[in-house]
Structure formats: C-alpha cells, structure tokens
C-alpha cells in the first residue's frame, strides 16, 4: 500500500509539472502569435504606403528616360522603372492581404500572401541588380551620346536636330557645356562661324535668354555647370532610390513571410484522415 501510494504521489507530481509546462508553453505560444499578428498588421500598412513610394521612383526613372530619350537611344533603358511599377502593383494587394490576415486568419489568404511575397522578392532582387548595372553602364553611355551631340552642335539658330536637343538640355538642366561652359570655347570658332577674335557660347546657356548674348564677359548671366554631371546625378539618384527601396522592402517582406508562417503553423490544415484506406475497408 505504501508503495502504491508513493507511486500515485509521484504520478500526481509529474502530472502537475507537465501541466505547468503545458500552460507555460501555451502562454508563450499565444504571445508569439500576438506579436506575429501585430507585426503583420504594421507591415501591411507599410507595404501599402511603400507601393506609392516605389511607383514614384519607377515613374521618375521612366520620365527621365522619356525627357532625355535622345541621350538614351536604347528602348530598354526605362526597364528598371517599369519593373518598379510592376512591383508596386503587386505590393499593394500584398499589403491589403497582410492587414486582413492580421485581423482574421484564412488559409487561402495566407497562402496567396506567401506567393505574392515570393514573386516580390524575385522582382526586387532583379531590380536591385539592374539598378547597380544600369548606374555604371548608362553613365558611360550618356558620356558617349552627349559628347557626340555636343560635338555636332551647329549653333542656337540652326535647325539641326542635335543642336535643338543640346539647347533643350541646357535650358532644362540649367547647365552649359558637357563638363562646364569652357567646353564651348574649344569649338565655337570652327563650328558656329563666329569670328576668331571673339568667342561666344550658345544662348541656351543664359539664365535670362532675352538679356544675354552668350558673351563671356557676362559670366554672371551664364550657367557654368556641365550638363553631363547634372544628368548623371539625376540618373544616379533615381537608381540609388530604387535600390534602397528594394533592399528595405526585401527585409520587410522576409519579416512578413516569417510572421505569416508563424500564424500558419498554428492553424493546421484540415484533417484528411478519412482518406486512409482503413476507413474504406
């Protein structure tokens, strides 16, 4: 009897310990789910806002290539911008799904969100690689195409297509010459039929077009920065902006996938044991 009683006391003690552990595990499990739910809600809101930011970055690159298409002759130059727009269009429903899942779990919505996050990660990795490649390649391409256009310049009053492009560029970017305004001193007499004793620069370099004749004695009325550096800076800004968005969003998407995975692990699939052969025997 004493032995049986001791065994019963030992079993009771083990049961209490196991019960305490179970209650502790349940409380930790509930805390983890709550954190995942809150994190998914915040990430959903961030994704919806980031979709607008990513669209702005993509549109900026597309518009840059469109406005200066004479210097971006290849049709695939705006590709990073279009990829950013596509990623933004996928990011918006992903954010809405994340918010809805944080409010109420749904196996179908959770699976859809996982697929969207995977597609987004692939898109953004591709976009990040492209932006780094394009930043280097397009800068070199710009130097070649702009150098050719500036070398073919025939004067502000010329009807030549290249001359009009150069004048448009200098007015828009408020710049003068390829590297700076002194570039025009090297070819003005030979190309524009100005007298050798008096060097001029195009009137599109003037800050106030009506009051300026392109005379070097009026440097305060001229833009003095080079156009190449200004256009390269705009291109670099657009690519750097898209690259930063891809890196930050990639990290946030991994967090969203982890949070969604935690919620999915606590909502198992339906029990399909009725398909076992023993049921039909």
CORWO-V959266 format. One record per helix or strand of 2 or more residues. SS is the DSSP state (A for helix, B for strand). FROM is the first residue (numbers start at 1). TO is the last residue. If there is no record, write none. Layout:
BEGIN
SS FROM TO
SS FROM TO
END
This chain:
BEGIN
A 2 67
A 79 103
A 107 151
A 161 173
A 183 191
A 203 205
A 209 211
A 216 221
A 227 265
A 273 275
A 277 280
END
